[in-house]
């Protein structure tokens, strides 16, 4: 009898075991959340790719890579290693992450906003210390669920400074796609050699094909990219034919806008950026620096607050006026800024050049950079100036123009 009962019990148990996979899952109690996916993954940044065979690095130059490590549960660490051909680890850079840190589930590899004080993994990886040769780059990340995983591993090459290099996306400040879209197919890349004092030597055939001269009312012609020539000509035309008046602490009288251009650098210049691993936007012939060293015009990371105060609060736009046959834009400055040029406060000098000439010609103003505040810089093929047309960040005051 006992044998019979045990046999029936085992038979029923076997049937239930076979049926269990076919039964619907138990319903979660109201308010329960599904368990998070612990998978760690990398969101790449196309314009700042990780080291790879396709892009050759240059000896004694740093290299910036981007991307973001993401997970649905808190990360505990992210690390980068560089190994030689024999498998020996030459560099290891890592960040331990506490669960309460803001980067616990989303970890950027490079800090775009503060490159001058950048403590990111990218900034701390010392590519400039590598001698010419072939290496392996590995990116790992970890959390408490899956442990450490490898997100990316690839060989890459470093060549001598005397070698002929091909421009790569990482040479620019994350603006490769914007520059390529502006210039059109076939213009990028070009080849170059690194020189001394931050200068580079660009392939002369590329320069001859793409860099042209336009006339200006200043000391001489500007060398600009062929694709940007019409935009530069348009800006120069506004400088020649636009008139302004600024009253207040000083009185400029009615004057030509172009009279505010004291000095310029570029547009085309084959050089690196100062104090960064990038090439200057001037290498493409798409940017010009105006009035550098005057007032507050050089790159100053904390300058944004100053321009907001002086332009938003202390500069009043009175509209379009007419005098002696000239129609002009009339402004009043009510601030206390202490330096002037042509009786125009230097703090608003480049704003007027941007607002009334370069913005209208499609240029971006370096005051709006997220990594610094560079009022001397007017550029194309970097960022869309429309971003600051009507946003709360826009310092614009003129929305109707004399010539439509």
Secondary structure, DSSP 8 states (H G I E B T S, - for coil): -HHHHHHHHHHHHHHHHHHGGGS------TT--------EEEE--GGG---BTTB-EETT-------EEEESS-EEEEEEEEE-TTS-EEEEEEEE--TTSTTSSEEESS-STTGGG--SHHHHS-GGG--SEEEEEEEEEEETTTEEEEEEEEEEEEE-TTS-EE--GGGSSS-HHHHHHHH-TTS---EEEE-STTBEEE-HHHHHHHEEEE--SSSS-EEEEGGGHHHHHHHHHHHHH-EEEEEESS---SEEGGGG---EEESS--BB-TTSSSB-GGGGT-EEEESTTSTT-S--TT-HHHHIIIIIITEEEEEEEEETTEEEEEEEE-S----EETTEEHHHHHHHHIIIIITTTT-EEGGG-SS---TTEEESSSS-GGGGTSSTT------S-TT-
